[in-house]
Amino acid sequence: MPSITVQPEFLLERILSLEIVRVTERAAVSSARLRGHGKDKASDQAAVDAMRRELNKLPIDGTVVIGEGEIDEAGTLLHAPDCYMQKIAIGPGFPKGTIDLDAPADENIARLAKAKGVKPSEITAILLDRPRHADIIAAVRKTGAAVSLISDGDVAGVIHCAEPKTGIDIYLGIGGAPEGVLAAAALRCIGGQMQTRLIIDTEQLRERTLKMGIKNPRRKYEIEDMVRGDCLFAATGVTSGAMLSGVKFGKDVIETETVVMRSVTGTVRRVMAEHRQFDKFHLD
């Protein structure tokens, strides 16, 4: 699911929303052409190349901070390194402090249930289906809460917490740090709470963070620490999932579905597109 978060220093113009949609659409189509061929790296590269070409066409001046590089505390987005990150997230409408990354999973379930005015058994938590989450899953189920496991796509998992129709109440677990920043950007647009912490568990990462001037590698980040200012988030589905339909290649048309959000207005738009100019997409 190619996604992009934009935060120029000037106020985002409405026209930029559609332009960003075109960027993620072309990235998704390029990636989808290699879908199912066992060429994950090539598929990722195709999306990156297409996204770069489309971004270069936009009248903006910015810096790509997800995918390469390190943390830049001076920027408006947390420039996350390629490492794991602890995450916890809930949707909007709850008092600040309802969840705490440092609290046990069962305690967070109890806190959320109390804030919602329901029993813990009425809470549903979403986690990546990974062996590392076995203890968290057991703790959640011990409270009586339900567990929804996903094979991948923890950005969508976090977003589901803020979408009432999904029935998901809380995201828990460990996933990629860059994905955590993207998820935080989406929640900044639609509301919610999220806390994260980088997992610095190798000597190489410790040395790198020290050189970067990070005094506290155990710092707990809130959404406001990861995403500052006006934010626009867009994502186009490559394969079909609970959040978006994947790219569909027809005889005469390519179909895509994109979600685009903006923090300053809280607007969420879904763009169902049919692309008939195949020559442009073949260039991706």
C-alpha positions in Angstrom: 0.0 0.0 0.0 2.0 3.0 -1.2 1.4 5.9 1.1 2.8 9.4 1.5 2.6 12.1 4.1 3.3 15.7 3.0 4.0 18.7 5.3 5.3 21.7 3.4 6.0 24.8 5.4 3.2 26.7 3.5 -0.5 26.0 4.1 -1.4 23.0 2.0 -3.6 24.0 -1.0 -6.6 22.0 -1.7 -5.4 21.1 -5.2 -2.4 19.3 -3.6 -4.8 16.6 -2.3 -5.6 15.4 -5.8 -2.0 15.7 -6.9 -0.8 13.5 -4.0 -3.5 11.0 -4.9 -1.9 10.7 -8.4 1.4 10.0 -6.8 0.2 7.1 -4.7 -2.0 5.8 -7.6 1.0 5.5 -9.9 3.1 3.9 -7.3 0.5 1.3 -6.5 -0.1 0.4 -10.2 3.7 0.0 -10.7 4.0 -2.2 -7.7 0.9 -4.2 -8.6 2.4 -5.2 -12.0 4.8 -7.5 -10.0 2.2 -8.7 -7.6 2.3 -12.4 -7.0 5.6 -13.0 -8.8 7.7 -13.4 -5.7 9.7 -10.2 -6.4 9.0 -8.2 -3.3 12.1 -6.0 -3.6 11.5 -5.3 -7.3 7.9 -4.4 -6.5 9.0 -2.0 -3.8 11.5 -0.4 -6.1 8.9 0.0 -8.8 6.7 1.9 -6.4 9.6 4.1 -5.2 10.6 4.9 -8.7 7.1 5.8 -9.8 6.5 7.9 -6.7 9.8 9.8 -7.2 8.9 10.6 -10.8 5.5 11.9 -9.8 6.7 13.9 -6.8 9.3 15.6 -9.1 6.4 17.0 -11.1 4.8 18.7 -8.1 5.4 22.4 -7.4 6.7 21.7 -3.9 10.0 21.8 -2.1 10.4 19.1 0.5 12.5 16.3 1.9 11.7 12.5 1.8 12.1 11.2 5.3 10.6 7.8 5.2 12.7 5.0 3.7 16.2 6.3 4.1 18.2 8.2 6.6 17.9 8.9 10.3 15.9 10.9 12.8 15.8 14.6 12.3 14.4 16.3 15.5 14.4 19.6 13.6 11.9 18.4 11.0 8.1 18.3 11.1 8.1 14.6 10.7 10.0 12.1 12.9 12.8 10.8 10.6 12.6 7.3 11.8 15.5 4.9 11.3 14.9 1.4 9.9 14.3 -0.4 13.1 11.4 -1.8 15.2 9.1 0.4 17.2 6.7 -0.3 20.1 3.2 1.1 19.4 -0.1 1.6 21.1 -3.0 3.5 19.6 -6.7 4.2 20.0 -9.3 6.3 18.2 -10.6 9.8 19.0 -12.9 10.9 21.8 -11.1 9.7 24.9 -9.3 11.7 27.6 -5.6 12.1 27.1 -3.7 9.5 29.0 -6.3 6.8 28.5 -3.5 4.5 27.2 0.1 4.2 28.3 2.8 2.5 26.3 4.5 1.5 29.6 1.4 -0.1 31.1 0.7 -3.8 30.7 -1.7 -4.8 27.9 -4.4 -5.9 30.3 -4.2 -2.6 32.1 -4.6 -0.7 28.9 -7.6 -2.8 28.0 -9.2 -2.0 31.4 -8.5 1.7 31.0 -10.0 1.8 27.6 -13.1 -0.2 28.6 -13.6 2.2 31.5 -13.3 5.2 29.2 -15.8 3.7 26.8 -18.2 2.7 29.6 -18.1 -1.0 28.5 -16.8 -4.3 29.8 -13.3 -5.4 28.7 -15.0 -8.3 26.9 -16.5 -5.7 24.5 -13.1 -4.4 23.5 -11.3 -5.7 20.4 -7.5 -5.3 20.0 -5.6 -5.6 16.7 -2.1 -6.9 16.4 0.3 -8.2 13.8 0.3 -12.0 13.8 3.9 -12.5 15.0 5.5 -14.9 17.5 6.8 -11.8 19.4 3.2 -10.9 20.3 2.3 -14.1 22.0 2.5 -12.7 25.5 0.5 -9.6 24.6 -2.2 -11.7 22.9 -2.5 -13.9 26.0 -2.8 -10.9 28.3 -5.5 -9.3 26.1 -7.5 -12.5 25.9 -7.2 -13.0 29.7 -9.2 -9.8 30.1 -12.0 -11.2 28.0 -11.2 -8.9 25.1 -11.2 -10.1 21.6 -8.1 -10.2 19.4 -7.9 -9.5 15.6 -4.7 -10.6 14.0 -3.4 -9.2 10.7 -0.6 -10.7 8.6 0.8 -7.3 7.6 -0.1 -3.7 7.1 0.1 -2.2 10.6 -0.5 1.3 9.3 -4.0 0.2 8.4 -4.2 -1.6 11.7 -3.6 1.7 13.6 -6.1 3.6 11.3 -8.8 1.0 12.0 -8.8 2.1 15.6 -10.2 5.5 14.5 -12.8 4.0 12.2 -16.0 2.9 14.1 -17.2 0.6 11.3 -14.2 -1.7 11.7 -15.0 -2.6 15.3 -11.4 -2.2 16.3 -10.7 -0.4 19.6 -7.0 -0.5 20.2 -3.7 -1.3 18.4 -0.9 -3.0 20.3 2.5 -4.4 19.5 5.7 -4.0 17.7 6.2 -3.0 14.0 8.4 -1.0 11.7 9.4 2.5 12.8 8.7 4.2 9.4 5.3 2.7 9.4 4.7 4.1 12.8 5.3 7.6 11.6 2.9 7.1 8.7 0.2 5.8 11.0 0.8 8.8 13.4 0.3 11.1 10.4 -3.1 9.4 9.6 -4.2 9.7 13.2 -3.3 13.4 13.3 -5.7 13.8 10.4 -8.7 11.8 11.8 -8.1 11.9 15.5 -6.8 9.5 18.1 -4.0 8.8 20.5 -0.8 7.0 19.8 2.4 6.4 21.8 5.6 4.8 20.4 9.2 4.0 21.3 12.1 3.1 19.1 13.6 -0.3 19.9 17.4 0.3 20.0 18.5 -3.3 20.6 21.9 -3.6 18.8 25.2 -2.0 19.3 25.1 -0.6 15.8 21.8 1.2 16.5 23.1 2.4 19.9 26.1 4.0 18.3 24.1 5.5 15.5 21.6 7.1 17.8 24.4 8.4 20.0 26.0 10.1 17.0 22.7 11.6 16.1 22.6 13.3 19.4 19.6 11.4 20.8 20.2 11.7 24.6 17.3 9.4 25.5 16.9 6.4 23.1 14.1 5.2 25.4 12.0 8.4 24.7 8.3 7.8 24.5 6.8 9.7 21.4 3.3 11.0 21.2 1.6 11.9 17.9 2.6 15.5 18.3 6.3 14.4 18.6 6.2 12.5 15.3 4.0 14.8 13.2 3.9 18.5 13.6 1.8 21.1 11.7 -0.7 20.7 8.9 -0.5 17.2 7.4 -1.9 15.4 4.4 -2.0 11.6 4.2 -2.7 9.5 1.1 -2.6 5.8 0.5 -3.6 3.6 -2.5 -4.2 -0.1 -2.2 -1.9 -2.6 -4.0 -3.6 -5.8 -2.8 -7.1 -5.8 -1.3 -7.5 -5.5 2.4 -9.9 -4.3 5.0 -8.9 -0.7 4.4 -8.5 -0.5 0.6 -9.2 -2.5 -2.5 -6.2 -3.5 -4.5 -5.3 -2.5 -8.1 -7.5 -4.2 -10.6 -6.2 -4.7 -14.2 -9.0 -4.9 -16.7 -9.0 -5.2 -20.5 -9.6 -1.5 -21.0 -9.1 0.1 -17.6 -7.0 0.0 -14.4 -9.0 0.5 -11.2 -7.6 1.9 -8.0 -8.9 3.0 -4.6 -7.2 5.7 -2.6 -7.9 7.3 0.8 -6.7 10.9 1.3 -6.9 12.8 4.7 -6.0 16.3 5.8 -5.4 17.3 9.4 -6.4 21.0 9.2 -10.0 20.0 8.2 -10.3 16.4 9.4 -11.6 15.5 5.9 -11.3 12.0 4.7 -12.0 11.3 1.0 -12.0 8.0 -0.8 -11.1 8.2 -4.5 -12.3 5.3 -6.8 -10.5 5.9 -10.1 -10.6 4.3 -13.5 -7.5 4.9 -15.6 -7.7 4.5 -19.3 -4.4 6.2 -20.4 -2.4 3.0 -20.3 0.6 4.5 -21.9 1.3 6.7 -18.9 1.1 3.8 -16.5 3.3 1.6 -18.7 6.0 4.2 -18.1 5.9 3.5 -14.3 
